[in-house]
Amino acid sequence: MSFVIYWLMGLMPGDPIDLMISADPKLTPADAERLRGLYGLDKPIAERYFYWLSAALGGDLGFSRLHAKPVLTVLWPALQNTVVLLGISFILSVALALPLGILAAIRQYTKYDYLVNLIAFAGISIPSFWLALLLITFFSVMLGVLPASGSGSLELSSGVAELWDKAKFLILPIATLIIASIGSHTRFVRAAMIEVMRQDYIRTARAKGAGEGRVILKHALRNAMIPVATIIALDFGYLFSGTLIIETIFAYPGMGKLIFDAIMGNDFNLAMIAFLFATVLTLAGNLLADLAYGWLDPRINYR
């Protein structure tokens, strides 16, 4: 995966030396060639990749050209901001999608089911960037109640007023991510619950006199969550990638905006590590989904 990312970034037009030339008109073509040789940019991409890989495996992730700091020093604050934004939106999205999908499944083809499906399809269909601009226009420009961009570091030691002044920067980005993801989560929960509710063991549980709440929550939901867990795990990686658009629109200093700025500024070292972290996060989400299968269904074991 690191080679694929490095290769794709190597195909991008331009390099850091081009930016140096545009910033300093006194640089001559000979100076540019000398600098490319100094930075190793005149070598084949495979050779450059193995040089980068050997340095990374030795713990040297390089320096960020844009920030003039070690990559990890730049990455850590952005990662913290993204974890807050992504964690809150992910938890709220799942927490809302589960009851909506369950109620839509047990009230199939009712007005409530049609309303939930309408909301879900709207959430799936609306582009996240357009939704973000729409929320900014309404809540920031027209009403003026929420900030359009920026961030505030959340500190638990702050008072309620100070905490609100910092937390309000998160409301619009979190709302955008929730609306963009809750539709697909709700649809998958509904479909899984409808399929499970038709199984023989559900009829058996009802025949034995089990209450409807016990049938739904203990017998149906745990089995329905097995395919849903896979989708949620995959969606977690998608949400992390989706924050690139949202953070850029809201000028939120997270991993998404950091990746965008690194690509636009040809900061290869910073973009490489940020992309690799997104890859690791997606793989970790899949691993957690695999582990969740054993908890949801005792018949599944990994021995």
N, C-alpha and C positions, 0 to 999 in steps of 0.2 A: 504493500500500500504506500509506503514511503517513496518507493521508486516511481510509482504511478503519479503521485502528487508532484514529485520533483521534476519528472519528465514534462508534465502538463504545464508547470510553471516555467520550465525552460523554453516552451513553445510560445510563451507570451512575447509580444513585440517589445523591443527595447530592453534595457538593463539599467542598473544603478549608474553606470558611467554616462549614459545618455542624459540622466537627470542632472548629473554634475556639469555636463557640457552646457545644458540649457540654463543652469544657474550661474555659470561663470563663462562669459563669452571669450575670455582670454585663453581658454584651453584650446590647444591646437589638435588636429587629427593625430599627430605623433604622441601628444600627451595622452589622448584617449586610448591609443593602442598600448602605451606603456602601463596605464592604469588597469586595463583589461588583463594584461599579463600579470600584474601585481596581485590582482584579486582572483586570478585563475579563470577568468571568464572567456579566455581564448582557447581553452581546452575542450575536448569533446564532453558532451553532457554525461556520459557514463562514467568517465574519469572524475568529473566534478562530483557526481553522486557518491562514488565510493570514498572520495576524500571527506565529503560531508558525513557519511555514515560512520567512518572510522572515528572521526572527531566526536560525533554524537554518542557513540557507544562508550567512548572514554569520558563522557560527562561534560564535554564542551559543546553546548548548544549554540554557541556563537553570540554575536552582539546584534542588537537591532539597529539598523542603519538610521531609521527615522528618529528613534528616541535616544540613540547613543548610550544605551544601557544593555546589560545582559538580558537575553531573551526572557528568562524566568522572572527577572525583576519587573519587566513590563507586563508579562502574562498574568502574574498572580492577582493584582487588583482587578483586572478585567474579568478574570475567572470568578472571583468572589461576587462581582456585580451580576454576572450571568447566572450563577447558581441561585441567587436570590430571586431574580426575575423568572427564570425557568422553573425553579422549584415551586414557587407560589402558584404560577399559572398552571403547571402540570397537576398539582394536587387539587386545585379548585376545579379544573376541567374534568378529572376523573370523578371527583366527589359529586359533581352535578350530573355527569353523564350516566352514572350507575342508577340512581333513582329514576331519572327520566326514561332510560331504556327499559328498566324493569316494569315500570307502570305502563309504558306503551305496549309491552309484550303481553301483559296480563289483561289489558283492555284493548286488545287488537281490533282494528276496524271501528273504533269509536271516535267521537270528535276529539278526544284527548290524543289518541294515537295519530290522527291526521295532523293535529297541531304540532306535535312533537316532530313528526316527519317533515313538516313544512319548515320548522326552525332548523332542523338538522341539515336539510338540503340547502337552505339559505347559507348556513355556516360553511358548508363544503364548497359552495359555488362562488362565494364572494372572495376575490383576491385579497390577500392580507395587506398588500401595500395600499390598495384603494380603501380598504376598511380603516387602516391607520390614518390616512389623510382625511377621511370622512369624520372620524372621531376628533381629530385635531381641529377641523373646521367648526364642528358643532360646539365642543366643550371648551376649546381654547380661544377661538376667534369670535364666535357668536356669543357664547355665554361668559367666557372669561373666567371660568371657575377652576380650571386645571391648567398646569403649565404644558406648553406644546413640546418642549424638549428639555434635555438636561437630566441631571440626576442629583440625588442627595444620599450621602452615606448614612445608613441606618445605625444608630447607636442606642442601645437599650438604656444607657445611663441618662439619656436626654429626657426632658419633660415631655408631657403629652403634646403641647403646642409645637415644640421643636421636632418631635417625632412625626407629627402630621405634616409639617412643612417639608420634611425630607421624603416621607412616604408617598405624598401626592404625585411625585414624579413617576411613580411606578404604576399608577392606576390605569392610564391609557395604554401603555405597552402590555400590561397584564391582561386588560380587557380584550385587546386585539388578539393576543395569543389564545385566550380562552375561546373566543367566538370562532377563531379559525380552526380549532381542534375539537371542540365539543361535539360538533355535528357528526364527524366520523366515529368518535367514541360511542355516541348514543346509538347510532345505527348498528354498530357491531354488537353492542350489548343487547339491543332489541332482537336482532336476528338470532343470536346465540340462545337467548331465553326462550324464544318461540320454538326453536328446534328441541330444546331440552324439555319444555313443558309437554311435548307430545310423546315423550318416552314412556315405556311401560312402567318403570319404577316410580314415576310420578303418580300414575293411576293407582299403583299398589300402595303407596304412602297415603293417598287420600282414602283408599278402601280400608286401611287399618285405623282410620280415624284421626290421622295427624291434622293439625290445624293448618289453615292456608298459609299463615305466616311462616310456620315451620317448613312446610313443603317448599315455599318459594326461597327462603333464605338458606336453609340447610341442604335440601336435596337438589334444588334446581340451580341456584346461583353458583354454588361451588363448581359444578360441572360446566356451567355456561361460561365461567371465567377462564377456562383453559384456553380456548381460542382467543378470547378477549385479551388475556395477558400477553400473548404474542403480538397482537396489534398494538397494544399500549407500549410495549418495549420498543417496537420498531418506530412508533410515533414519537417516542422520547428522543431518539436520534434525529428525527425529522424536525422536531421543535427546536433542537439545538441549532440545526442548520437554518431554520426559519428565522431565528433571532437575528441573523445577519441583516435581513431586510428591515425588520422591526427596529433593531437598535440603530441602524443607519438613519431611518426616517425620524426617530425620536431623539437622535444624537445621544443615545444612552451609551456610556463608556463600558461596554461589555465585550465579550469575545467576538460577537458578530461584527461589530463596528471595527474592532481591532483587526480582524481578518481583512475587511474591506479596505481599510487604510493601508494595511501592509501590501495588499495586491496593487493598489493604485500607486503606491510609492516604491514598488519593486523591492520591498524589504523581504527578501527570500527567506532568511533565517526565521524571522518572526512568523511569517505565513506558514512555513513548513511545520513548525511545532504546533501552531494553533490548529491546522488541518489534521495533523496526526492525533491531537487530543480529541477532536470531534470524532475521528474514526474509533479510537479506543472507547469513547463514551458509548457509541452505538453498539460495539461488540459487548461492552459490559451490560448494556440493557438487555441484549439477547441472552447473556448468561444468567442474569437475574430472572428472566422469564422462564428459562429451563429449570432453574431451582424452584420457582414458584409452582411448577407443575406437580412436583412431589408433595408440596404442602396442600394444594387444592385437591388432589386425588391420591389417596393413600395407596392405590393399586400401582402407582408409578413409583419405581425405585431405580436408583442409578448404579446398583451393583450388578 
